[in-house]
Amino acid sequence: MAAVDLATHPGHLARRLQQAHYLLWNTMVSEEITSPQFAVMNALVAEPGLDQRTVGERVGLDRSTIAEVIGRLGRRGLLHKVRDPEDGRRSLLRLTDDGLRTHRRLTVRAARMNQVFLAPLSAEEQTVFFDLIRRVADAAEDLRNAAEPQTARG
C-alpha cells in the first residue's frame, strides 16, 4: 500500500495549524495564560456571572477541561466563584480586577498575533477561511454532542 498524501487529511492540517498557533501564542501573547484560558476569560468579560457549564458551552470546552481551566484561573487569582443566590448548588464566575487587567493586556497581544497568523491570506481569504473553519468546527461539535449520552448533556 502506498503512502497517503497528508496534505489531503484535515486532521493532519488542523494539527499543524494548532502547532503554529500554539507557538505564536506562547511567543506573542502569553506563556502563562493559554488560549483556552483566555477564551474563558473573554466569555466572562462578555457575560459576567455565568456558571461553569455555560462558560464551557460558550467556548467549546468539555466538562473536565472547563473544570481544569476554571481551577487554574482561580488559583492564579484571575477569577472568583460566588454561590448563585437562586441555586446554591452552582457557582457563578466573575473575573477579578487582576483578571480584567490581564484580559485587556492579552486582547491587544492576541490581536497582533492574529495579524501575523493570518498574514498569508488576503482580507477576502480570511473571511472565507473563518467561514469554512467555523462550519467544520460547528459540524464536528454537533457530531460530538450527538455521540454523548443523553444524561451527560442533561
VMD Tcl script that builds the backbone (N, CA, C; Angstrom):
set m [mol new atoms 462]
animate dup $m
set s [atomselect $m all]
$s set {name element resname resid chain x y z} {
  {N N MET 1 A 0.851 -1.181 0.000}
  {CA C MET 1 A 0.000 0.000 0.000}
  {C C MET 1 A 0.897 1.246 0.000}
  {N N ALA 2 A 0.561 2.224 -0.806}
  {CA C ALA 2 A 1.336 3.455 -0.936}
  {C C ALA 2 A 1.019 4.403 0.223}
  {N N ALA 3 A 1.944 5.290 0.475}
  {CA C ALA 3 A 1.727 6.321 1.492}
  {C C ALA 3 A 0.625 7.264 1.027}
  {N N VAL 4 A -0.128 7.782 1.978}
  {CA C VAL 4 A -1.186 8.736 1.648}
  {C C VAL 4 A -0.627 10.155 1.662}
  {N N ASP 5 A -1.271 11.026 0.959}
  {CA C ASP 5 A -0.894 12.443 0.940}
  {C C ASP 5 A -1.553 13.126 2.133}
  {N N LEU 6 A -0.766 13.400 3.176}
  {CA C LEU 6 A -1.321 14.001 4.389}
  {C C LEU 6 A -1.836 15.414 4.159}
  {N N ALA 7 A -1.455 16.042 3.069}
  {CA C ALA 7 A -1.973 17.373 2.749}
  {C C ALA 7 A -3.467 17.331 2.428}
  {N N THR 8 A -4.009 16.125 2.242}
  {CA C THR 8 A -5.451 15.983 1.993}
  {C C THR 8 A -6.187 15.472 3.223}
  {N N HIS 9 A -5.518 15.399 4.359}
  {CA C HIS 9 A -6.118 14.933 5.611}
  {C C HIS 9 A -6.378 16.136 6.521}
  {N N PRO 10 A -7.651 16.476 6.742}
  {CA C PRO 10 A -7.947 17.668 7.548}
  {C C PRO 10 A -7.391 17.592 8.967}
  {N N GLY 11 A -7.391 16.426 9.574}
  {CA C GLY 11 A -6.856 16.309 10.932}
  {C C GLY 11 A -5.377 16.641 10.991}
  {N N HIS 12 A -4.643 16.188 10.003}
  {CA C HIS 12 A -3.201 16.481 9.944}
  {C C HIS 12 A -2.980 17.988 9.783}
  {N N LEU 13 A -3.746 18.597 8.883}
  {CA C LEU 13 A -3.598 20.040 8.674}
  {C C LEU 13 A -4.052 20.832 9.900}
  {N N ALA 14 A -5.117 20.362 10.559}
  {CA C ALA 14 A -5.591 21.037 11.771}
  {C C ALA 14 A -4.528 20.968 12.873}
  {N N ARG 15 A -3.860 19.823 12.979}
  {CA C ARG 15 A -2.799 19.693 13.982}
  {C C ARG 15 A -1.650 20.652 13.682}
  {N N ARG 16 A -1.257 20.741 12.415}
  {CA C ARG 16 A -0.179 21.666 12.031}
  {C C ARG 16 A -0.577 23.114 12.322}
  {N N LEU 17 A -1.829 23.440 12.026}
  {CA C LEU 17 A -2.338 24.777 12.294}
  {C C LEU 17 A -2.318 25.063 13.795}
  {N N GLN 18 A -2.733 24.072 14.593}
  {CA C GLN 18 A -2.725 24.226 16.049}
  {C C GLN 18 A -1.304 24.394 16.580}
  {N N GLN 19 A -0.361 23.660 16.027}
  {CA C GLN 19 A 1.037 23.807 16.449}
  {C C GLN 19 A 1.541 25.217 16.177}
  {N N ALA 20 A 1.221 25.743 14.990}
  {CA C ALA 20 A 1.648 27.101 14.652}
  {C C ALA 20 A 1.000 28.111 15.590}
  {N N HIS 21 A -0.285 27.926 15.865}
  {CA C HIS 21 A -0.988 28.823 16.773}
  {C C HIS 21 A -0.375 28.779 18.172}
  {N N TYR 22 A -0.100 27.580 18.652}
  {CA C TYR 22 A 0.490 27.405 19.986}
  {C C TYR 22 A 1.829 28.141 20.084}
  {N N LEU 23 A 2.662 27.996 19.065}
  {CA C LEU 23 A 3.968 28.666 19.054}
  {C C LEU 23 A 3.795 30.176 19.073}
  {N N LEU 24 A 2.930 30.696 18.208}
  {CA C LEU 24 A 2.710 32.135 18.177}
  {C C LEU 24 A 2.102 32.630 19.476}
  {N N TRP 25 A 1.149 31.883 20.027}
  {CA C TRP 25 A 0.516 32.300 21.284}
  {C C TRP 25 A 1.578 32.431 22.375}
  {N N ASN 26 A 2.425 31.419 22.504}
  {CA C ASN 26 A 3.437 31.431 23.565}
  {C C ASN 26 A 4.480 32.520 23.380}
  {N N THR 27 A 4.793 32.874 22.144}
  {CA C THR 27 A 5.821 33.893 21.923}
  {C C THR 27 A 5.257 35.311 21.868}
  {N N MET 28 A 4.014 35.464 21.420}
  {CA C MET 28 A 3.469 36.809 21.221}
  {C C MET 28 A 2.404 37.219 22.239}
  {N N VAL 29 A 1.757 36.250 22.867}
  {CA C VAL 29 A 0.643 36.603 23.754}
  {C C VAL 29 A 0.993 36.307 25.210}
  {N N SER 30 A 1.192 35.031 25.543}
  {CA C SER 30 A 1.458 34.688 26.942}
  {C C SER 30 A 2.005 33.279 27.058}
  {N N GLU 31 A 2.966 33.123 27.919}
  {CA C GLU 31 A 3.445 31.785 28.276}
  {C C GLU 31 A 2.686 31.249 29.483}
  {N N GLU 32 A 2.007 32.123 30.215}
  {CA C GLU 32 A 1.301 31.723 31.433}
  {C C GLU 32 A -0.169 31.418 31.190}
  {N N ILE 33 A -0.835 32.232 30.400}
  {CA C ILE 33 A -2.266 32.067 30.134}
  {C C ILE 33 A -2.411 31.406 28.764}
  {N N THR 34 A -3.071 30.255 28.738}
  {CA C THR 34 A -3.250 29.533 27.480}
  {C C THR 34 A -4.405 30.141 26.676}
  {N N SER 35 A -4.468 29.769 25.429}
  {CA C SER 35 A -5.558 30.230 24.576}
  {C C SER 35 A -6.922 29.809 25.126}
  {N N PRO 36 A -7.108 28.558 25.583}
  {CA C PRO 36 A -8.405 28.209 26.189}
  {C C PRO 36 A -8.709 29.009 27.458}
  {N N GLN 37 A -7.687 29.310 28.260}
  {CA C GLN 37 A -7.905 30.126 29.452}
  {C C GLN 37 A -8.346 31.537 29.053}
  {N N PHE 38 A -7.711 32.066 28.012}
  {CA C PHE 38 A -8.101 33.380 27.509}
  {C C PHE 38 A -9.549 33.350 27.009}
  {N N ALA 39 A -9.928 32.279 26.333}
  {CA C ALA 39 A -11.298 32.160 25.829}
  {C C ALA 39 A -12.304 32.202 26.977}
  {N N VAL 40 A -11.987 31.534 28.074}
  {CA C VAL 40 A -12.862 31.549 29.246}
  {C C VAL 40 A -12.930 32.958 29.831}
  {N N MET 41 A -11.790 33.598 29.960}
  {CA C MET 41 A -11.772 34.969 30.472}
  {C C MET 41 A -12.608 35.876 29.572}
  {N N ASN 42 A -12.467 35.705 28.274}
  {CA C ASN 42 A -13.199 36.521 27.317}
  {C C ASN 42 A -14.705 36.309 27.448}
  {N N ALA 43 A -15.111 35.061 27.638}
  {CA C ALA 43 A -16.537 34.767 27.828}
  {C C ALA 43 A -17.071 35.467 29.073}
  {N N LEU 44 A -16.243 35.537 30.110}
  {CA C LEU 44 A -16.682 36.173 31.359}
  {C C LEU 44 A -16.651 37.696 31.276}
  {N N VAL 45 A -15.842 38.238 30.377}
  {CA C VAL 45 A -15.905 39.683 30.125}
  {C C VAL 45 A -17.210 39.996 29.396}
  {N N ALA 46 A -17.550 39.150 28.428}
  {CA C ALA 46 A -18.774 39.351 27.651}
  {C C ALA 46 A -20.024 39.142 28.494}
  {N N GLU 47 A -19.992 38.131 29.384}
  {CA C GLU 47 A -21.157 37.784 30.195}
  {C C GLU 47 A -20.730 37.440 31.611}
  {N N PRO 48 A -20.445 38.433 32.433}
  {CA C PRO 48 A -20.047 38.145 33.812}
  {C C PRO 48 A -21.139 37.388 34.545}
  {N N GLY 49 A -20.725 36.466 35.406}
  {CA C GLY 49 A -21.684 35.758 36.242}
  {C C GLY 49 A -22.235 34.480 35.646}
  {N N LEU 50 A -21.609 33.980 34.587}
  {CA C LEU 50 A -22.033 32.691 34.032}
  {C C LEU 50 A -21.601 31.565 34.954}
  {N N ASP 51 A -22.304 30.438 34.861}
  {CA C ASP 51 A -21.861 29.258 35.597}
  {C C ASP 51 A -20.854 28.492 34.731}
  {N N GLN 52 A -20.152 27.564 35.354}
  {CA C GLN 52 A -19.070 26.818 34.704}
  {C C GLN 52 A -19.540 26.069 33.460}
  {N N ARG 53 A -20.675 25.396 33.543}
  {CA C ARG 53 A -21.191 24.633 32.402}
  {C C ARG 53 A -21.456 25.534 31.203}
  {N N THR 54 A -22.066 26.691 31.458}
  {CA C THR 54 A -22.400 27.616 30.378}
  {C C THR 54 A -21.143 28.203 29.750}
  {N N VAL 55 A -20.156 28.536 30.572}
  {CA C VAL 55 A -18.890 29.039 30.024}
  {C C VAL 55 A -18.278 27.978 29.109}
  {N N GLY 56 A -18.269 26.732 29.560}
  {CA C GLY 56 A -17.727 25.648 28.740}
  {C C GLY 56 A -18.439 25.549 27.405}
  {N N GLU 57 A -19.767 25.672 27.427}
  {CA C GLU 57 A -20.538 25.633 26.180}
  {C C GLU 57 A -20.187 26.811 25.287}
  {N N ARG 58 A -20.034 27.998 25.870}
  {CA C ARG 58 A -19.738 29.204 25.080}
  {C C ARG 58 A -18.405 29.079 24.336}
  {N N VAL 59 A -17.425 28.443 24.981}
  {CA C VAL 59 A -16.083 28.391 24.377}
  {C C VAL 59 A -15.735 27.025 23.804}
  {N N GLY 60 A -16.665 26.081 23.861}
  {CA C GLY 60 A -16.445 24.780 23.244}
  {C C GLY 60 A -15.489 23.871 23.992}
  {N N LEU 61 A -15.535 23.920 25.331}
  {CA C LEU 61 A -14.688 23.043 26.139}
  {C C LEU 61 A -15.570 22.020 26.861}
  {N N ASP 62 A -15.091 20.781 26.912}
  {CA C ASP 62 A -15.853 19.731 27.600}
  {C C ASP 62 A -15.796 19.947 29.113}
  {N N ARG 63 A -16.606 19.174 29.842}
  {CA C ARG 63 A -16.759 19.391 31.291}
  {C C ARG 63 A -15.461 19.261 32.075}
  {N N SER 64 A -14.650 18.256 31.757}
  {CA C SER 64 A -13.420 18.090 32.535}
  {C C SER 64 A -12.409 19.192 32.203}
  {N N THR 65 A -12.342 19.597 30.943}
  {CA C THR 65 A -11.398 20.650 30.561}
  {C C THR 65 A -11.804 21.985 31.158}
  {N N ILE 66 A -13.088 22.316 31.108}
  {CA C ILE 66 A -13.515 23.603 31.663}
  {C C ILE 66 A -13.273 23.640 33.164}
  {N N ALA 67 A -13.468 22.523 33.843}
  {CA C ALA 67 A -13.216 22.478 35.287}
  {C C ALA 67 A -11.742 22.757 35.576}
  {N N GLU 68 A -10.855 22.179 34.784}
  {CA C GLU 68 A -9.421 22.397 34.970}
  {C C GLU 68 A -9.040 23.855 34.686}
  {N N VAL 69 A -9.577 24.408 33.604}
  {CA C VAL 69 A -9.279 25.797 33.246}
  {C C VAL 69 A -9.776 26.750 34.333}
  {N N ILE 70 A -10.996 26.550 34.809}
  {CA C ILE 70 A -11.558 27.395 35.875}
  {C C ILE 70 A -10.696 27.292 37.127}
  {N N GLY 71 A -10.277 26.081 37.475}
  {CA C GLY 71 A -9.424 25.889 38.647}
  {C C GLY 71 A -8.109 26.640 38.538}
  {N N ARG 72 A -7.485 26.566 37.380}
  {CA C ARG 72 A -6.200 27.270 37.190}
  {C C ARG 72 A -6.364 28.784 37.252}
  {N N LEU 73 A -7.401 29.293 36.605}
  {CA C LEU 73 A -7.625 30.743 36.650}
  {C C LEU 73 A -7.941 31.192 38.078}
  {N N GLY 74 A -8.687 30.376 38.809}
  {CA C GLY 74 A -8.991 30.697 40.203}
  {C C GLY 74 A -7.744 30.710 41.068}
  {N N ARG 75 A -6.884 29.700 40.907}
  {CA C ARG 75 A -5.645 29.637 41.697}
  {C C ARG 75 A -4.712 30.807 41.381}
  {N N ARG 76 A -4.791 31.335 40.178}
  {CA C ARG 76 A -3.969 32.493 39.800}
  {C C ARG 76 A -4.581 33.807 40.262}
  {N N GLY 77 A -5.764 33.731 40.841}
  {CA C GLY 77 A -6.430 34.943 41.321}
  {C C GLY 77 A -7.054 35.767 40.209}
  {N N LEU 78 A -7.351 35.139 39.067}
  {CA C LEU 78 A -7.905 35.868 37.928}
  {C C LEU 78 A -9.431 35.793 37.871}
  {N N LEU 79 A -10.010 34.828 38.581}
  {CA C LEU 79 A -11.465 34.765 38.671}
  {C C LEU 79 A -11.855 34.252 40.034}
  {N N HIS 80 A -13.079 34.542 40.398}
  {CA C HIS 80 A -13.607 34.009 41.655}
  {C C HIS 80 A -15.013 33.490 41.431}
  {N N LYS 81 A -15.393 32.572 42.313}
  {CA C LYS 81 A -16.709 31.947 42.258}
  {C C LYS 81 A -17.546 32.491 43.400}
  {N N VAL 82 A -18.817 32.708 43.117}
  {CA C VAL 82 A -19.771 33.058 44.164}
  {C C VAL 82 A -20.976 32.147 44.010}
  {N N ARG 83 A -21.562 31.741 45.107}
  {CA C ARG 83 A -22.744 30.886 45.069}
  {C C ARG 83 A -23.892 31.641 44.412}
  {N N ASP 84 A -24.580 30.947 43.555}
  {CA C ASP 84 A -25.766 31.505 42.912}
  {C C ASP 84 A -26.841 31.667 43.985}
  {N N PRO 85 A -27.334 32.890 44.231}
  {CA C PRO 85 A -28.341 33.077 45.276}
  {C C PRO 85 A -29.659 32.365 44.964}
  {N N GLU 86 A -29.891 32.058 43.672}
  {CA C GLU 86 A -31.130 31.379 43.284}
  {C C GLU 86 A -30.991 29.861 43.260}
  {N N ASP 87 A -29.745 29.383 43.208}
  {CA C ASP 87 A -29.492 27.937 43.177}
  {C C ASP 87 A -28.152 27.688 43.852}
  {N N GLY 88 A -28.185 27.369 45.131}
  {CA C GLY 88 A -26.976 27.197 45.924}
  {C C GLY 88 A -26.073 26.063 45.471}
  {N N ARG 89 A -26.544 25.220 44.541}
  {CA C ARG 89 A -25.720 24.113 44.050}
  {C C ARG 89 A -24.717 24.557 42.990}
  {N N ARG 90 A -24.914 25.725 42.438}
  {CA C ARG 90 A -23.997 26.153 41.378}
  {C C ARG 90 A -23.316 27.454 41.752}
  {N N SER 91 A -22.147 27.632 41.164}
  {CA C SER 91 A -21.371 28.846 41.384}
  {C C SER 91 A -21.384 29.704 40.133}
  {N N LEU 92 A -21.378 30.999 40.340}
  {CA C LEU 92 A -21.289 31.959 39.248}
  {C C LEU 92 A -19.868 32.503 39.213}
  {N N LEU 93 A -19.370 32.720 38.019}
  {CA C LEU 93 A -17.973 33.094 37.827}
  {C C LEU 93 A -17.852 34.544 37.387}
  {N N ARG 94 A -16.866 35.209 37.958}
  {CA C ARG 94 A -16.545 36.590 37.576}
  {C C ARG 94 A -15.035 36.753 37.602}
  {N N LEU 95 A -14.548 37.568 36.669}
  {CA C LEU 95 A -13.129 37.882 36.700}
  {C C LEU 95 A -12.860 38.850 37.841}
  {N N THR 96 A -11.700 38.708 38.452}
  {CA C THR 96 A -11.250 39.660 39.461}
  {C C THR 96 A -10.727 40.900 38.727}
  {N N ASP 97 A -10.384 41.931 39.477}
  {CA C ASP 97 A -9.786 43.117 38.859}
  {C C ASP 97 A -8.501 42.739 38.128}
  {N N ASP 98 A -7.702 41.853 38.728}
  {CA C ASP 98 A -6.485 41.393 38.074}
  {C C ASP 98 A -6.824 40.604 36.804}
  {N N GLY 99 A -7.890 39.825 36.854}
  {CA C GLY 99 A -8.326 39.090 35.677}
  {C C GLY 99 A -8.748 40.017 34.549}
  {N N LEU 100 A -9.455 41.089 34.885}
  {CA C LEU 100 A -9.873 42.064 33.877}
  {C C LEU 100 A -8.666 42.771 33.265}
  {N N ARG 101 A -7.688 43.134 34.094}
  {CA C ARG 101 A -6.466 43.773 33.577}
  {C C ARG 101 A -5.706 42.812 32.665}
  {N N THR 102 A -5.614 41.549 33.091}
  {CA C THR 102 A -4.914 40.540 32.292}
  {C C THR 102 A -5.618 40.343 30.957}
  {N N HIS 103 A -6.921 40.233 30.987}
  {CA C HIS 103 A -7.688 40.073 29.744}
  {C C HIS 103 A -7.442 41.245 28.798}
  {N N ARG 104 A -7.484 42.442 29.307}
  {CA C ARG 104 A -7.268 43.637 28.474}
  {C C ARG 104 A -5.887 43.596 27.817}
  {N N ARG 105 A -4.869 43.266 28.597}
  {CA C ARG 105 A -3.497 43.193 28.075}
  {C C ARG 105 A -3.374 42.107 27.003}
  {N N LEU 106 A -3.954 40.937 27.273}
  {CA C LEU 106 A -3.838 39.828 26.329}
  {C C LEU 106 A -4.661 40.054 25.063}
  {N N THR 107 A -5.747 40.798 25.167}
  {CA C THR 107 A -6.567 41.092 23.994}
  {C C THR 107 A -5.755 41.836 22.939}
  {N N VAL 108 A -4.979 42.798 23.368}
  {CA C VAL 108 A -4.129 43.565 22.440}
  {C C VAL 108 A -3.077 42.654 21.818}
  {N N ARG 109 A -2.450 41.842 22.633}
  {CA C ARG 109 A -1.422 40.927 22.126}
  {C C ARG 109 A -2.015 39.887 21.170}
  {N N ALA 110 A -3.179 39.367 21.501}
  {CA C ALA 110 A -3.817 38.355 20.649}
  {C C ALA 110 A -4.190 38.947 19.297}
  {N N ALA 111 A -4.618 40.196 19.287}
  {CA C ALA 111 A -4.952 40.848 18.011}
  {C C ALA 111 A -3.709 40.943 17.125}
  {N N ARG 112 A -2.575 41.304 17.719}
  {CA C ARG 112 A -1.322 41.354 16.944}
  {C C ARG 112 A -0.936 39.972 16.445}
  {N N MET 113 A -1.067 38.969 17.319}
  {CA C MET 113 A -0.734 37.606 16.927}
  {C C MET 113 A -1.616 37.136 15.773}
  {N N ASN 114 A -2.895 37.459 15.825}
  {CA C ASN 114 A -3.798 37.051 14.753}
  {C C ASN 114 A -3.407 37.676 13.419}
  {N N GLN 115 A -2.921 38.912 13.454}
  {CA C GLN 115 A -2.457 39.545 12.216}
  {C C GLN 115 A -1.293 38.762 11.616}
  {N N VAL 116 A -0.354 38.340 12.455}
  {CA C VAL 116 A 0.783 37.553 11.984}
  {C C VAL 116 A 0.312 36.192 11.484}
  {N N PHE 117 A -0.547 35.554 12.255}
  {CA C PHE 117 A -1.036 34.217 11.939}
  {C C PHE 117 A -1.760 34.190 10.589}
  {N N LEU 118 A -2.541 35.226 10.319}
  {CA C LEU 118 A -3.356 35.262 9.110}
  {C C LEU 118 A -2.717 36.040 7.965}
  {N N ALA 119 A -1.498 36.515 8.160}
  {CA C ALA 119 A -0.815 37.327 7.148}
  {C C ALA 119 A -0.738 36.681 5.759}
  {N N PRO 120 A -0.625 35.349 5.641}
  {CA C PRO 120 A -0.576 34.766 4.297}
  {C C PRO 120 A -1.868 34.915 3.495}
  {N N LEU 121 A -2.959 35.313 4.146}
  {CA C LEU 121 A -4.255 35.406 3.482}
  {C C LEU 121 A -4.669 36.861 3.266}
  {N N SER 122 A -5.304 37.130 2.127}
  {CA C SER 122 A -5.881 38.452 1.896}
  {C C SER 122 A -7.089 38.612 2.820}
  {N N ALA 123 A -7.621 39.825 2.891}
  {CA C ALA 123 A -8.793 40.071 3.728}
  {C C ALA 123 A -9.969 39.203 3.284}
  {N N GLU 124 A -10.162 39.079 1.982}
  {CA C GLU 124 A -11.248 38.245 1.473}
  {C C GLU 124 A -11.013 36.777 1.815}
  {N N GLU 125 A -9.781 36.317 1.679}
  {CA C GLU 125 A -9.459 34.931 2.010}
  {C C GLU 125 A -9.648 34.659 3.497}
  {N N GLN 126 A -9.335 35.648 4.329}
  {CA C GLN 126 A -9.541 35.481 5.760}
  {C C GLN 126 A -11.023 35.292 6.075}
  {N N THR 127 A -11.875 36.039 5.405}
  {CA C THR 127 A -13.317 35.902 5.604}
  {C C THR 127 A -13.773 34.501 5.221}
  {N N VAL 128 A -13.317 34.016 4.073}
  {CA C VAL 128 A -13.677 32.671 3.613}
  {C C VAL 128 A -13.112 31.628 4.575}
  {N N PHE 129 A -11.858 31.805 4.986}
  {CA C PHE 129 A -11.206 30.881 5.915}
  {C C PHE 129 A -12.029 30.748 7.192}
  {N N PHE 130 A -12.415 31.880 7.787}
  {CA C PHE 130 A -13.199 31.840 9.022}
  {C C PHE 130 A -14.542 31.162 8.805}
  {N N ASP 131 A -15.193 31.449 7.703}
  {CA C ASP 131 A -16.478 30.819 7.419}
  {C C ASP 131 A -16.319 29.307 7.324}
  {N N LEU 132 A -15.333 28.854 6.572}
  {CA C LEU 132 A -15.152 27.417 6.364}
  {C C LEU 132 A -14.734 26.704 7.645}
  {N N ILE 133 A -13.776 27.252 8.354}
  {CA C ILE 133 A -13.289 26.570 9.563}
  {C C ILE 133 A -14.373 26.561 10.642}
  {N N ARG 134 A -15.180 27.631 10.708}
  {CA C ARG 134 A -16.286 27.679 11.674}
  {C C ARG 134 A -17.339 26.623 11.330}
  {N N ARG 135 A -17.639 26.458 10.055}
  {CA C ARG 135 A -18.617 25.450 9.644}
  {C C ARG 135 A -18.141 24.047 9.983}
  {N N VAL 136 A -16.877 23.765 9.719}
  {CA C VAL 136 A -16.346 22.437 10.030}
  {C C VAL 136 A -16.325 22.222 11.546}
  {N N ALA 137 A -15.885 23.230 12.301}
  {CA C ALA 137 A -15.839 23.104 13.764}
  {C C ALA 137 A -17.238 22.921 14.348}
  {N N ASP 138 A -18.214 23.679 13.844}
  {CA C ASP 138 A -19.590 23.541 14.338}
  {C C ASP 138 A -20.132 22.150 14.041}
  {N N ALA 139 A -19.880 21.654 12.833}
  {CA C ALA 139 A -20.357 20.319 12.467}
  {C C ALA 139 A -19.691 19.254 13.327}
  {N N ALA 140 A -18.407 19.412 13.582}
  {CA C ALA 140 A -17.688 18.452 14.423}
  {C C ALA 140 A -18.237 18.478 15.842}
  {N N GLU 141 A -18.538 19.661 16.345}
  {CA C GLU 141 A -19.112 19.775 17.689}
  {C C GLU 141 A -20.491 19.138 17.748}
  {N N ASP 142 A -21.287 19.314 16.690}
  {CA C ASP 142 A -22.603 18.676 16.637}
  {C C ASP 142 A -22.461 17.154 16.680}
  {N N LEU 143 A -21.459 16.623 15.963}
  {CA C LEU 143 A -21.225 15.175 15.975}
  {C C LEU 143 A -20.834 14.707 17.368}
  {N N ARG 144 A -19.954 15.473 18.021}
  {CA C ARG 144 A -19.525 15.118 19.381}
  {C C ARG 144 A -20.708 15.147 20.332}
  {N N ASN 145 A -21.536 16.182 20.232}
  {CA C ASN 145 A -22.694 16.295 21.120}
  {C C ASN 145 A -23.693 15.174 20.886}
  {N N ALA 146 A -23.869 14.781 19.634}
  {CA C ALA 146 A -24.795 13.697 19.322}
  {C C ALA 146 A -24.297 12.364 19.874}
  {N N ALA 147 A -22.985 12.195 19.978}
  {CA C ALA 147 A -22.402 10.959 20.468}
  {C C ALA 147 A -22.439 10.855 21.996}
  {N N GLU 148 A -22.605 12.000 22.699}
  {CA C GLU 148 A -22.655 11.970 24.167}
  {C C GLU 148 A -23.967 11.366 24.639}
  {N N PRO 149 A -23.906 10.616 25.726}
  {CA C PRO 149 A -25.149 10.062 26.298}
  {C C PRO 149 A -26.087 11.191 26.716}
  {N N GLN 150 A -27.365 10.976 26.609}
  {CA C GLN 150 A -28.371 11.979 26.975}
  {C C GLN 150 A -28.180 12.493 28.399}
  {N N THR 151 A -27.832 11.614 29.335}
  {CA C THR 151 A -27.699 12.023 30.724}
  {C C THR 151 A -26.545 12.997 30.899}
  {N N ALA 152 A -25.477 12.867 30.102}
  {CA C ALA 152 A -24.333 13.759 30.216}
  {C C ALA 152 A -24.675 15.147 29.690}
  {N N ARG 153 A -25.580 15.232 28.709}
  {CA C ARG 153 A -25.948 16.523 28.141}
  {C C ARG 153 A -27.047 17.205 28.935}
  {N N GLY 154 A -27.714 16.452 29.773}
  {CA C GLY 154 A -28.614 16.897 30.655}
  {C C GLY 154 A -29.777 17.608 30.712}
}
mol reanalyze $m
mol bondsrecalc $m
mol representation Tube
mol addrep $m
